[in-house]
């Protein structure tokens, strides 16, 4: 979606909502709208309608790789779910959690006036980054569209990063923008993906949506997507495909395990084993190994 389209969407969302007492209803989707836009979600939902991918799948996702997600999503028509080019805070640690989305735009006084008048009527002195941050739940990943901004595009410094880490129980942060206080943040054990670092505080921007569809790089992110990140980049997985992705990854892991065992024997050329065994006896051996190992692995999920 281009920037004009995003603005029109955000304006429409704001226009159809009236001020209410709950912070969660500021410039967001109604529950019915959320359910409509995420109709394929097979899991439970939060009270606002956001899909709630089960914790067990989040844990399983920590064993994924970008290539394993790629094996499923494009074939299902989801070709715009991967973003890279980030600075990665902890490249050796996987990111996995539920997307909580926030959208910012460059400050425009007339829009800012309308937004904050509605916020004030809803009991919020001013709509800012902390309003969204205070809504985070355990297992959430804060996903922020800050349109790649560096100066003034710093969603958090070390204190608010620490708060996010505690509120989400180590969920994570993905920001198409910047952070500040990298020295302090680098000592904290939470995954984070960001475009840049700048010493400025967040400013000259305005929140245009909380838990609405957002753009991160060339991806479209929906609230409740399973966010998965590794040292290469970040995937935003629709809830309807989460089980398919993690189940397929189990098979890939077993395939790799068996393949390397056969390589270790030193009896076979790579073409005889990888990717499909050529000999019928070896293929049968692999299929039996796969069945046994999948049963063993999936027992641990129950």
N, C-alpha and C positions, 0 to 999 in steps of 0.2 A: 504494500500500500504506500502511495507517495505521501509526502508531507501534507499536502492539501487534503487528501482523503482522510488522513489521520485527524487533522484538525476538525474536519466536518463531522467525523465520528464522535470525537470528544465533545464537540459543541452540541450534537444531537443528544448524547447521553446526558449532558448537563441540562439541556432544555426540557427533557421529559421527566426529570426528577424535581420534586419539591423539597424544601428543607425539612429535615426530620431531626429527632433528638439523637439518634444513634450515629456515632462517627462512621460506622461501617457503611452508611448509605450516602456518603458524600461523593458525588461525581463518580459513581460506580454504576454497575448494572443492578437492576432489581433482581430479586431471586428468580422470577419467571424468565427474565431475559438471560440470566446466567444459565439456567437449565436449558433454555432453547438453544443457546450458542454451544453448549457442551452436551447435546442430547445423546451422543454416543457413549458417554461415560458409564462404565459398568459398575462403579463403586458407590459407596455412600458419599454424602455431601456434607459440607459445613452448613451451618444455619443460613448463610447467605447464598447457598446454592453452589459454591465452588467445589469442584470434584475433590474427593479426599482419597488419593491413592493410598492403600494400606501400608502401614509401617513395614510389613514383611517384604513387600515389593521394593520399598526404598532400600532396605538392607541388601536384598538380592542385587539391586542395581549397582551397588558398590563394587561388584565383581565384573562389571561390563567394561568394554572398550568402545571407542567411537566406531571402529570397524564393525563391531557386532551390532550396533544400533543401525548402522548404514545398511547392513544386510537385509533389514526389514522395511524401514520407513519409505525409501524411494519407491520400492516395488508396490507399496500400498498407496502411492500417489502423494506422499508427503515429502516433497523434494526441497522444501525451504525451512528445514528445522535445525540446521547445523550452523553455528557461528564460531569463527576462530579469529585469530589476530589479537587476542587478549594478552595482557600481562597476567600471569597466573601466580597467585600468592604462594601456594604450596603445590608444586608440580607433582610431588610424589603422593598426593592424597586425592582420592576421588570425591567428587561433589555429587550428592544425590538428595533430592527433596522435592516438595511441591511448590510450584510457581505461585508467588504472590506478586502481582505486577503493579508497577507504578509508572505513569507517563508524565514527563515534564515537557514544556515547550519554552522557547525564548520568551522573556517577559514582554507582555503587551499590556499597557495600563488599563485599557477599557475591559479586556478580558479578566485581568487580575481583579479589578473592582467588582465585577459580577461574581466571580468565584468566591472572593472573600466576604462579600455580602451574604451569600448563601451559607458560607461556613459559619459566620457570626450568628445568623438566624438559627443554625443548628447547634449552637452552643460551643463552637470552636473559635477562639479569638482570631486565629489566622491559619489557613491551610498551608502546612509546610511539610518538610520531610519527616519530622518527628511524629506528626499525626499518622502517617502511613506506617512508620516503624513501630509505633505503639500497638498496632493491630496485628502484628505477626504472631503466629502460633508455632508450637513445637513441630519440627519437620519442615517448616517453610524455607524456601530460598527466595530472598528478596531480588526480584528481577526488575531492573530500572532502565527505562528508555530516557536517557539524558542526551540524546542526539549527538553523541560523541564529544560533548563539551569538555574542555579541559579547565580553564580558569572559570570559577563559579559553578562548574559542573561536578563538584565534589559531594557526592551523596552522603558520605560520612567521613569523620575522622576517627581517631582511635577509641574515644569514649563511646560514641554511638555504635561503632563496630563491635565493641565489647558487649553493649546492650543486645545487639542483634544475635550475637553468639549465645548469650544466655537465654534470650526469649525463644529462639528457635532450637535450642539445645544443639548448637553446632551446625545448623542447616546450611547456610551459605549466602553468598552475595554474587550477583552478576549485574554489572552496570555498564551500559554503553555510554560511558562518561568517565569520571575520575573519582579518586579518593584522596584524602589528605592524611598526614601523620603516618606515613608508611613505616617509619622506624618503629613506632609503637605497635602498629597493626601486624607487622611481620612476626611479632613474638606471640601472636594469638593463634590458637589452633582451630581456625575455621577456614574452609575453602573460600576463595574469592577470585573473581575474574573481573578485570577492569581495563579500560583503554589507556589510562594515563594517571599521573600523580601531579597534584598542584597544591601549593600551600594555602590557597585562598579558601574561604568558607563558601558554602553554596549560596548563590545569589544570581540576580538578573535572569531568573527562570520562574516558571509558574507551574504548579501541578495541574494537569488537565484530566487526569483520570487515575482512579485506584481500582485495581482488579477489573481492568478492561483488557481487550486485546491490545498488545503492544508489539512494536518492531524492535528487534535487537539485531543489528547488522542487517543481513538479508533474510532474517527469519521472522516468522509470525508466532508469537507466544500467547497462549491462552491461559487465563487463571486456572490453576490446578494441574497444568502439564507436569509430568515428571521431568525435572531438570537433572540432567546427567552431565558431568564434566570430568575430563581427564587432562593429561598434560598437553593434548592436542587442541582441544576446544570444548564447546558446550553443545549438547543436544537438548531439544525441548520435545518430549515424547507425549503424544496424545494419550490420555488415560486408556482409551479403547485398545491401544496397541501395546500397553505395558507388559501384559502377561506374555504375549507372543514374542516380544523382544527378549525378555529374561529367560523364557523357556528355550528359545533358539540358542541363546548364549550358552546354556547348559550343554546343549549338544555340541556346540563348537568347542567348548572346553574339553569335553570327553574325547572328541575327535583329535584334538591337538595332543592330548595326553597319550592316547593310543599310538598315534603317529610317531611321537618321539620315542616311545618305548620300542617300537619296531626299528627305528633308526639306531637306537642304542645297541641293538643286537648285531649291527654291522653286516647283516646278510642281504640287505635289499638296496636297490637303487631308489632314488627319490620317486621316480616315475612309477615304480611298482607299488608304492604305498600312498603317495600324496597326489591329488586330493582324494581319489577313490581307489581302493585296492583293485588291481587288475585280476589277480588270481581268485577264482570263486571260493576257494577254501579260506583265503585271507579275508575276503569280504564277509563271509559267514562269521569268522572269528571276530571281526570288528563289530558286526551287528549284535552279536551276543554280548560283547564287552560293553557296547553302548547301552543296551537294555539294562544290564546289571548295574552299571555305574549311575545311570539316571535314577534307578530305583533307590540306590544308596544316597545319592545327593538330595533327592526330593523328600526323603524321609526327614531330613533335617529342617525342612520348611514347616512341617506340621506341628 
